[in-house]
Amino acid sequence: MGATSAGGDPVYGANPVNMWGPPSDPEWAANDPTLHADSLRGTALCISAGTGMPGPHESMSDRDVADNPVALADHVVIGGGFESVVNGCTARLAAALGAAGVPARIDFRPTGTHAWGYRQDALHDSWPMFAAAIGA
């Protein structure tokens, strides 16, 4: 997170300091789930991340790519870079939950970039857990 925190997202203009200020701000620590894993006990948790490597949604036929080579390149280059960072953050959270003895469904996928298709896949796979949690 350090590299993106300092400069934000050079492509889409996102800036992580808009959430809780700079990383040195106490609000970052106050909102870091890895530092407060025990407080998540009793919450239904499903955590998923890809590796950043191209997977099934990096194809010209994917709905979000729609035969657009620029969109495909965005999935692979930008989405791949983002998801590799997400994977590291997710691994730290999984370790913190494990150390605190907090149960969670944790799914590290062998491929996948930071693209909507993977969110849809993860939601579909975890729906039974969410449905039970909300009584659906």
N, C-alpha and C positions, 0 to 999 in steps of 0.2 A: 504494500500500500504506500510505502514511502515515496516511490518514484511518481506515482500518480497523484499523491497528496500535494506534492510541491508544485507540479505544473498543471494539474487537471488533465482533462481529456483533450488532446490537441485536435481531434477530428470533430467531435460533437460539442465541444465547449463545456462539458460537465466539469464541475469543480467540487471535489469532496469536502473542501472546507465550508461549503454552504450548509452542510449538515450540522456540525458541532464545532465549527471554528477550526483553527490549525490543530495538527496532531498533539501539540503540547497543551492544548486546552483541557482542563479537567473533565469537560463534557464528553470528550472522546473516551476516556477511561470509564466514565459513568455509564456509557452506552455500549461498551464492548462486551458482547455476550461471553467471550472467552474468560473474562475476569469475573463474571457473575453466573457461571454455568449452573451452580447449585440452585439459583433462584428460578431456573427453568424446570425444576422438578415438578411433575404433575401436569406439565404441558405436553400435548401431543406434538412431537417434533419429527419432521421429515427434512433431511438435509441432503442435497444432491449437488454434484459438480462433475463436469467433464474435465478432460485433460487439456483442452485447447487444440487437440489434434482434430483434423477434419473427420467427420463422421457422416451418417446418413442424410443429414440436412444440408450438407455442403454438396449440392448437386443442382444442375441447371433446372431440374424439374421440381425442386422444392418450392412450395407456395410462396415463401418470402423471397426467393431468388428470382423466380418467374422468368427464366431464360435470359437474365440480365448478368453479363459477365462482371460488371462492376459490383453488383450486389453479392455475387459469389466471392469475389476478391475481398469484399468487406467482411463477409462471414469468416473467411479463412485468416486474413491478416489481422484485422481489428478484433473481431470476435474471438479468434484463437488466442491472441495476446491477453485479452481481458479474462477469458476463462482460465488460462493458466494461473493468473493471479488469484482468481476466485478459488481455484482448486487448493492453493496453498492456505488461504484463509479458512476454507472449509475443513481442511485437515487439522488445523490448529483448534477449531471449534470442536471437531469430533474428539480430539485428544482431551480437551478440557472437560467435555461432557463425560467421557469415559473415566477420567480421573475423579470426577465428582460422583460417579455412579448414577448419572442421569440417563435413563433409557432414551434412545432416539433411533429412528430409522435413518440410516446413513447409506447413501448410494453414491459411490465413486464410479462413474462410468468410464469405460476404456477409451472413449473418444468424446468429442463434442465441443463446440465453440459456444460463445455467449450469444445464442440466437434463440428466437422465440420457439422454434420447433422443439428444442430440448426442454424448455419450460413446460410446454404442453405434454411432452412425454412424461416428465417427472410428475406433473399433476395427475395425469391419467394413472400412473403406476401407484401413486400414493393416495388416490381418492378413497379407497376403502378405509384407510386409517383416519382421514379427515372426516369422512361420513360418520364413522363411529363417534368421533370426538364431538360432532355437532348434533348427533342424534338423528341424522338423515337416513 
